[in-house]
């Protein structure tokens, strides 16, 4: 009996996903994004000219770019403060979230108590408790890190728990034949299986951490992009408000893409990364 090659059966053989392929795919996606953004900015610019909208109400994109170019060091300094609080809070959320998820999965008692408490705490608007952090910790970077941590940790816990529980029972039955310990099962089966879910949670959490840092800066701060937005709003410097928002958007995209790149490097075998190659 002869076996037809995959191409003869209308199937495309799988080719290993390479870093170069991922870079090309990301570059193409970025080109589409920049093209769409350019069209949007041109329409915005034209609308402001045609309808005579004042800069104090809705500045033109050219006014925003001029504001950014006027004192780039000022924006960079405050961006660095926000980025540091975001990254620190996000890193703490990843470590604590994964540890808590492991404890919840392996302890039925903590699943019923701790997990329920976390759900209840997550339902509390963080803006409502942010002033308490200012009273307890002060207006320094610590309160912003804590706010970013609290907002970012819940998706990490939920996705990690889901990943650790989604192991194929056949794999667990197979490894139990070899009398593997619970620690071996965790490192060889459960944790690798949960990595795609962990990275999915990280992508959500990194943007939430940025939101948390901004919320902390809104409540009380003397540096950061949230502080810049409040100060500019109070003095009706609308172009500066939009410039800070634009920088925030760029920062969020950069952080998200860094997690996406880390996922590609850590999980080149995962179907989501193979799918990116197939869409080229």
DRENDO-1510 file (C-alpha; in Angstrom, 1 decimal, always signed):
<recs>
REC; n; res; u; v; w
REC; 1; UNK; +0.0; +0.0; +0.0 .
REC; 2; UNK; +1.4; +3.3; -1.1 .
REC; 3; UNK; +1.0; +6.5; +0.9 .
REC; 4; UNK; +0.4; +9.7; -0.9 .
REC; 5; UNK; +2.4; +12.7; +0.1 .
REC; 6; UNK; +0.5; +15.4; +2.0 .
REC; 7; UNK; +0.7; +17.8; -1.0 .
REC; 8; UNK; -1.0; +15.2; -3.2 .
REC; 9; UNK; -3.9; +14.9; -0.7 .
REC; 10; UNK; -4.4; +18.7; -0.7 .
REC; 11; UNK; -2.7; +19.1; +2.7 .
REC; 12; UNK; +0.1; +21.6; +3.5 .
REC; 13; UNK; +2.9; +20.0; +5.4 .
REC; 14; UNK; +3.7; +21.8; +8.6 .
REC; 15; UNK; +6.9; +23.8; +8.6 .
REC; 16; UNK; +8.7; +24.8; +11.8 .
REC; 17; UNK; +7.8; +28.3; +12.8 .
REC; 18; UNK; +10.9; +30.4; +12.7 .
REC; 19; UNK; +11.7; +33.8; +14.4 .
REC; 20; UNK; +12.1; +35.4; +11.0 .
REC; 21; UNK; +8.6; +34.3; +10.0 .
REC; 22; UNK; +7.2; +35.8; +13.2 .
REC; 23; UNK; +9.1; +39.1; +12.6 .
REC; 24; UNK; +7.7; +39.3; +9.0 .
REC; 25; UNK; +4.2; +38.6; +10.3 .
REC; 26; UNK; +4.5; +41.2; +13.0 .
REC; 27; UNK; +5.9; +43.8; +10.6 .
REC; 28; UNK; +3.0; +43.2; +8.2 .
REC; 29; UNK; +0.5; +43.6; +11.0 .
REC; 30; UNK; +2.3; +46.8; +12.1 .
REC; 31; UNK; +2.2; +48.2; +8.6 .
REC; 32; UNK; -1.6; +47.6; +8.4 .
REC; 33; UNK; -2.0; +49.3; +11.8 .
REC; 34; UNK; +0.1; +52.3; +10.9 .
REC; 35; UNK; -1.8; +52.7; +7.6 .
REC; 36; UNK; -5.2; +52.6; +9.3 .
REC; 37; UNK; -3.9; +55.1; +12.0 .
REC; 38; UNK; -2.6; +57.5; +9.3 .
REC; 39; UNK; -5.9; +57.5; +7.5 .
REC; 40; UNK; -7.7; +58.2; +10.8 .
REC; 41; UNK; -5.3; +61.1; +11.7 .
REC; 42; UNK; -5.8; +62.6; +8.2 .
REC; 43; UNK; -9.5; +62.6; +8.6 .
REC; 44; UNK; -9.2; +64.0; +12.1 .
REC; 45; UNK; -6.9; +66.8; +10.9 .
REC; 46; UNK; -9.3; +67.7; +8.0 .
REC; 47; UNK; -12.4; +67.7; +10.2 .
REC; 48; UNK; -10.7; +70.2; +12.6 .
REC; 49; UNK; -9.9; +72.5; +9.7 .
REC; 50; UNK; -13.2; +72.2; +8.0 .
REC; 51; UNK; -15.4; +72.7; +11.1 .
REC; 52; UNK; -13.1; +75.2; +12.8 .
REC; 53; UNK; -12.8; +73.3; +16.0 .
REC; 54; UNK; -10.7; +75.1; +18.6 .
REC; 55; UNK; -7.5; +73.5; +20.0 .
REC; 56; UNK; -8.8; +73.9; +23.5 .
REC; 57; UNK; -11.8; +71.6; +22.6 .
REC; 58; UNK; -10.2; +69.1; +20.2 .
REC; 59; UNK; -6.7; +69.8; +19.0 .
REC; 60; UNK; -5.5; +68.8; +15.6 .
REC; 61; UNK; -3.1; +65.9; +15.3 .
REC; 62; UNK; -0.5; +68.4; +14.1 .
REC; 63; UNK; -1.0; +70.3; +17.4 .
REC; 64; UNK; -0.5; +67.2; +19.4 .
REC; 65; UNK; +2.7; +66.3; +17.5 .
REC; 66; UNK; +4.0; +69.8; +18.0 .
REC; 67; UNK; +3.3; +69.6; +21.7 .
REC; 68; UNK; +5.2; +66.3; +21.9 .
REC; 69; UNK; +8.1; +67.7; +19.9 .
REC; 70; UNK; +8.2; +70.9; +22.0 .
REC; 71; UNK; +9.5; +69.2; +25.2 .
REC; 72; UNK; +10.1; +65.5; +24.6 .
REC; 73; UNK; +12.3; +65.1; +27.7 .
REC; 74; UNK; +9.4; +66.2; +29.9 .
REC; 75; UNK; +7.1; +63.5; +28.5 .
REC; 76; UNK; +9.9; +60.9; +28.5 .
REC; 77; UNK; +10.6; +61.6; +32.2 .
REC; 78; UNK; +7.0; +61.1; +33.2 .
REC; 79; UNK; +6.6; +58.1; +30.8 .
REC; 80; UNK; +9.5; +56.4; +32.6 .
REC; 81; UNK; +7.8; +56.9; +36.0 .
REC; 82; UNK; +4.5; +55.4; +34.7 .
REC; 83; UNK; +6.3; +52.5; +32.9 .
REC; 84; UNK; +8.3; +51.6; +36.0 .
REC; 85; UNK; +5.2; +51.5; +38.2 .
REC; 86; UNK; +3.4; +49.4; +35.5 .
REC; 87; UNK; +6.2; +46.9; +35.0 .
REC; 88; UNK; +6.8; +46.5; +38.8 .
REC; 89; UNK; +3.1; +45.9; +39.5 .
REC; 90; UNK; +2.8; +43.6; +36.6 .
REC; 91; UNK; +5.8; +41.5; +37.6 .
REC; 92; UNK; +4.5; +41.1; +41.1 .
REC; 93; UNK; +1.1; +40.2; +39.8 .
REC; 94; UNK; +2.5; +37.5; +37.6 .
REC; 95; UNK; +4.6; +35.9; +40.4 .
REC; 96; UNK; +1.8; +36.1; +43.0 .
REC; 97; UNK; -0.9; +35.2; +40.6 .
REC; 98; UNK; +0.8; +32.0; +39.4 .
REC; 99; UNK; +1.6; +31.0; +43.0 .
REC; 100; UNK; -2.0; +31.6; +44.2 .
REC; 101; UNK; -3.4; +29.7; +41.2 .
REC; 102; UNK; -1.2; +26.6; +42.0 .
REC; 103; UNK; -2.3; +26.7; +45.6 .
REC; 104; UNK; -6.0; +27.0; +44.6 .
REC; 105; UNK; -5.7; +24.1; +42.1 .
REC; 106; UNK; -4.0; +21.8; +44.6 .
REC; 107; UNK; -6.1; +22.7; +47.6 .
REC; 108; UNK; -9.9; +22.2; +47.5 .
REC; 109; UNK; -10.3; +24.1; +50.8 .
REC; 110; UNK; -8.5; +27.2; +49.5 .
REC; 111; UNK; -10.4; +26.9; +46.2 .
REC; 112; UNK; -13.7; +27.3; +48.1 .
REC; 113; UNK; -12.4; +30.1; +50.4 .
REC; 114; UNK; -9.5; +32.0; +48.8 .
REC; 115; UNK; -10.8; +31.9; +45.3 .
REC; 116; UNK; -14.2; +33.2; +46.3 .
REC; 117; UNK; -12.6; +36.0; +48.4 .
REC; 118; UNK; -10.5; +37.0; +45.4 .
REC; 119; UNK; -13.6; +37.2; +43.2 .
REC; 120; UNK; -15.3; +39.4; +45.8 .
REC; 121; UNK; -12.3; +41.6; +46.1 .
REC; 122; UNK; -12.0; +42.0; +42.3 .
REC; 123; UNK; -15.5; +43.2; +42.2 .
REC; 124; UNK; -14.6; +46.3; +44.3 .
REC; 125; UNK; -13.9; +49.3; +42.2 .
REC; 126; UNK; -10.2; +50.0; +42.7 .
REC; 127; UNK; -10.8; +53.8; +42.3 .
REC; 128; UNK; -12.8; +53.6; +45.5 .
REC; 129; UNK; -9.9; +52.2; +47.5 .
REC; 130; UNK; -7.1; +54.1; +45.8 .
REC; 131; UNK; -7.3; +57.1; +48.3 .
REC; 132; UNK; -6.7; +54.6; +51.1 .
REC; 133; UNK; -3.4; +53.5; +49.6 .
REC; 134; UNK; -2.4; +57.2; +49.5 .
REC; 135; UNK; -3.1; +57.5; +53.2 .
REC; 136; UNK; -1.4; +54.2; +54.1 .
REC; 137; UNK; +1.6; +54.3; +51.8 .
REC; 138; UNK; +1.9; +57.9; +50.6 .
REC; 139; UNK; +2.1; +59.5; +47.1 .
REC; 140; UNK; +5.3; +57.8; +46.2 .
REC; 141; UNK; +5.8; +55.1; +43.6 .
REC; 142; UNK; +4.8; +52.3; +46.0 .
REC; 143; UNK; +1.1; +53.2; +45.9 .
REC; 144; UNK; +1.1; +53.1; +42.1 .
REC; 145; UNK; +2.8; +49.7; +42.0 .
REC; 146; UNK; +0.3; +48.4; +44.5 .
REC; 147; UNK; -2.6; +49.7; +42.4 .
REC; 148; UNK; -1.2; +48.2; +39.2 .
REC; 149; UNK; -0.6; +44.9; +41.1 .
REC; 150; UNK; -4.2; +44.7; +42.4 .
REC; 151; UNK; -5.8; +45.4; +39.1 .
REC; 152; UNK; -3.5; +43.1; +37.1 .
REC; 153; UNK; -3.4; +40.0; +39.3 .
REC; 154; UNK; -7.0; +38.6; +38.8 .
REC; 155; UNK; -6.7; +37.6; +35.1 .
REC; 156; UNK; -3.4; +35.9; +35.9 .
REC; 157; UNK; -5.1; +33.8; +38.6 .
REC; 158; UNK; -8.1; +32.9; +36.5 .
REC; 159; UNK; -6.2; +32.0; +33.4 .
REC; 160; UNK; -3.5; +30.0; +35.3 .
REC; 161; UNK; -6.2; +28.0; +37.2 .
REC; 162; UNK; -7.9; +27.2; +33.9 .
REC; 163; UNK; -4.6; +26.2; +32.3 .
REC; 164; UNK; -3.6; +24.0; +35.2 .
REC; 165; UNK; -7.0; +22.2; +35.1 .
REC; 166; UNK; -7.2; +21.7; +31.4 .
REC; 167; UNK; -4.7; +18.8; +31.3 .
REC; 168; UNK; -5.7; +15.8; +29.2 .
REC; 169; UNK; -6.7; +13.0; +31.7 .
REC; 170; UNK; -4.9; +10.5; +29.4 .
REC; 171; UNK; -1.6; +12.3; +30.1 .
REC; 172; UNK; -2.1; +12.1; +33.8 .
REC; 173; UNK; -3.0; +8.5; +33.6 .
REC; 174; UNK; +0.1; +7.7; +31.5 .
REC; 175; UNK; +2.5; +9.5; +33.8 .
REC; 176; UNK; +0.9; +8.0; +36.9 .
REC; 177; UNK; +1.9; +4.6; +35.6 .
REC; 178; UNK; +5.5; +5.5; +36.1 .
REC; 179; UNK; +4.8; +6.4; +39.8 .
REC; 180; UNK; +5.6; +10.1; +39.2 .
REC; 181; UNK; +5.4; +12.4; +42.2 .
REC; 182; UNK; +3.0; +15.4; +42.3 .
REC; 183; UNK; +5.9; +17.7; +41.8 .
REC; 184; UNK; +7.0; +15.8; +38.7 .
REC; 185; UNK; +3.5; +15.9; +37.3 .
REC; 186; UNK; +3.4; +19.6; +37.9 .
REC; 187; UNK; +6.6; +20.4; +36.2 .
REC; 188; UNK; +6.3; +17.9; +33.3 .
REC; 189; UNK; +2.6; +18.1; +32.6 .
REC; 190; UNK; +0.5; +20.7; +34.3 .
REC; 191; UNK; +2.8; +23.8; +34.1 .
REC; 192; UNK; +3.8; +23.4; +30.5 .
REC; 193; UNK; +0.2; +22.8; +29.6 .
REC; 194; UNK; -0.8; +26.0; +31.5 .
REC; 195; UNK; +1.8; +28.2; +29.8 .
REC; 196; UNK; -0.5; +29.3; +26.9 .
REC; 197; UNK; -3.2; +30.3; +29.4 .
REC; 198; UNK; -0.6; +32.1; +31.5 .
REC; 199; UNK; +0.6; +34.2; +28.6 .
REC; 200; UNK; -3.0; +34.9; +27.6 .
REC; 201; UNK; -3.6; +36.2; +31.1 .
REC; 202; UNK; -0.4; +38.2; +31.0 .
REC; 203; UNK; -1.5; +40.0; +27.8 .
REC; 204; UNK; -4.6; +41.2; +29.5 .
REC; 205; UNK; -2.9; +42.0; +32.8 .
REC; 206; UNK; -0.1; +44.1; +31.4 .
REC; 207; UNK; -2.6; +46.6; +30.0 .
REC; 208; UNK; -4.6; +46.5; +33.2 .
REC; 209; UNK; -1.4; +47.2; +35.1 .
REC; 210; UNK; -0.9; +50.3; +33.0 .
REC; 211; UNK; -4.5; +51.4; +33.9 .
REC; 212; UNK; -3.8; +50.7; +37.6 .
REC; 213; UNK; -0.7; +52.9; +37.5 .
REC; 214; UNK; -2.6; +55.7; +35.9 .
REC; 215; UNK; -5.4; +55.4; +38.5 .
REC; 216; UNK; -2.9; +55.7; +41.2 .
REC; 217; UNK; -1.4; +58.8; +39.6 .
REC; 218; UNK; -4.8; +60.4; +39.3 .
REC; 219; UNK; -5.4; +60.0; +43.0 .
REC; 220; UNK; -2.1; +61.4; +44.2 .
REC; 221; UNK; +1.2; +61.8; +42.5 .
REC; 222; UNK; +3.9; +64.3; +41.6 .
REC; 223; UNK; +5.1; +62.5; +38.4 .
REC; 224; UNK; +3.8; +60.2; +35.7 .
REC; 225; UNK; +1.6; +60.5; +32.7 .
REC; 226; UNK; -1.6; +60.5; +34.9 .
REC; 227; UNK; -0.2; +63.5; +36.8 .
REC; 228; UNK; +0.6; +65.2; +33.5 .
REC; 229; UNK; -3.0; +64.7; +32.3 .
REC; 230; UNK; -4.5; +66.1; +35.5 .
REC; 231; UNK; -2.2; +69.1; +35.5 .
REC; 232; UNK; -2.8; +69.8; +31.8 .
REC; 233; UNK; -6.6; +69.4; +32.2 .
REC; 234; UNK; -6.6; +71.9; +35.1 .
REC; 235; UNK; -4.9; +74.6; +32.9 .
REC; 236; UNK; -6.8; +73.8; +29.7 .
REC; 237; UNK; -3.8; +72.6; +27.9 .
REC; 238; UNK; -5.8; +70.1; +25.8 .
REC; 239; UNK; -2.9; +69.4; +23.3 .
REC; 240; UNK; -0.8; +68.3; +26.2 .
REC; 241; UNK; -3.6; +66.0; +27.5 .
REC; 242; UNK; -3.8; +64.4; +24.1 .
REC; 243; UNK; -0.1; +64.1; +23.8 .
REC; 244; UNK; +0.1; +62.2; +27.2 .
REC; 245; UNK; -2.8; +60.0; +26.1 .
REC; 246; UNK; -1.0; +59.2; +22.8 .
REC; 247; UNK; +2.2; +58.3; +24.7 .
REC; 248; UNK; +0.1; +56.1; +27.0 .
REC; 249; UNK; -1.3; +54.3; +24.0 .
REC; 250; UNK; +2.1; +53.7; +22.6 .
REC; 251; UNK; +3.4; +52.4; +25.9 .
REC; 252; UNK; +0.5; +50.0; +26.2 .
REC; 253; UNK; +1.1; +48.7; +22.6 .
REC; 254; UNK; +4.8; +48.2; +23.3 .
REC; 255; UNK; +4.2; +46.3; +26.6 .
REC; 256; UNK; +1.6; +44.1; +24.9 .
REC; 257; UNK; +3.9; +43.3; +22.0 .
REC; 258; UNK; +6.8; +42.5; +24.4 .
REC; 259; UNK; +4.6; +39.8; +26.0 .
REC; 260; UNK; +3.6; +38.6; +22.6 .
REC; 261; UNK; +7.2; +38.3; +21.6 .
REC; 262; UNK; +8.0; +36.5; +24.9 .
REC; 263; UNK; +5.2; +34.0; +24.2 .
REC; 264; UNK; +6.5; +33.3; +20.7 .
REC; 265; UNK; +10.0; +32.6; +22.0 .
REC; 266; UNK; +8.8; +30.5; +24.9 .
REC; 267; UNK; +6.0; +28.6; +23.0 .
REC; 268; UNK; +7.0; +28.3; +19.4 .
REC; 269; UNK; +5.2; +24.9; +19.3 .
REC; 270; UNK; +1.8; +26.3; +20.3 .
REC; 271; UNK; -0.9; +26.3; +17.7 .
REC; 272; UNK; -1.5; +30.1; +18.1 .
REC; 273; UNK; +2.1; +30.8; +16.9 .
REC; 274; UNK; +1.8; +28.3; +14.0 .
REC; 275; UNK; -1.4; +30.0; +13.0 .
REC; 276; UNK; +0.3; +33.3; +12.7 .
REC; 277; UNK; +2.6; +31.8; +10.1 .
REC; 278; UNK; -0.2; +30.3; +8.1 .
REC; 279; UNK; -2.0; +33.7; +7.7 .
REC; 280; UNK; +0.9; +35.3; +5.9 .
</recs>
